[in-house]
């Protein structure tokens, strides 16, 4: 589609959508300048005034900008605050998750993690490590881990919306070790098992000689917002020990859920 100023809407650099990029630039401008008029915004963007007005009208419809009645200029709207609140909530998860990880690791003296779902991966947001000489050190905060090969990933995928699950099953499943589930049908059946029993395990599926166990963490609305896991060398946490550790994990997961507003 061609805009009024003769530019292509898909003409941004690196395959970006030009109109979206310009709308974001407007938000950044208003964040720096508090308020600006249409003429000034169009000048800074290097576009026709009518193009700037249409962009502002779209942002205004989403409550991301609003007009100052007396001055006729635009400022950031309360919709931005709503979006920022989502980030604040995630920051709260990080803070509360760290305390729960510390408590879980103090009890079991093994590496614990809390992970959240982010764009097709399980991302560790908090971690605590034990004092044992041999411990799991491969994982770290901020690390993206595969959904199909990790205990936290399986928990998050098992409780994800149906379209997210379908998309994950349609993608090639990397074989991290000889134990990794790479068959979509096998993974789909395994996710059903995870939902039924309320926990997931990864027995040397992401890394040899390492086992992990994870349980879901519920948020204020009852949906699964994170996964709490314990990871240890397989010789110290064999599969036979999983059922006995589940109750410990669930107890700490309930504590984290309560901190996040979930009903206890």
Secondary structure as UniProt FT lines:
FT   TURN            4..5
FT   TURN            9..10
FT   HELIX           13..15
FT   HELIX           18..33
FT   STRAND          35..36
FT   HELIX           38..45
FT   HELIX           49..61
FT   TURN            62..63
FT   STRAND          65..68
FT   TURN            69..72
FT   STRAND          73..76
FT   HELIX           78..108
FT   STRAND          111..118
FT   TURN            119..120
FT   STRAND          121..128
FT   TURN            141..142
FT   STRAND          144..145
FT   TURN            147..149
FT   HELIX           151..158
FT   HELIX           162..170
FT   TURN            178..179
FT   HELIX           184..197
FT   STRAND          200..203
FT   TURN            208..209
FT   STRAND          210..218
FT   TURN            220..221
FT   STRAND          224..233
FT   TURN            234..236
FT   HELIX           239..241
FT   HELIX           242..259
FT   TURN            260..261
//
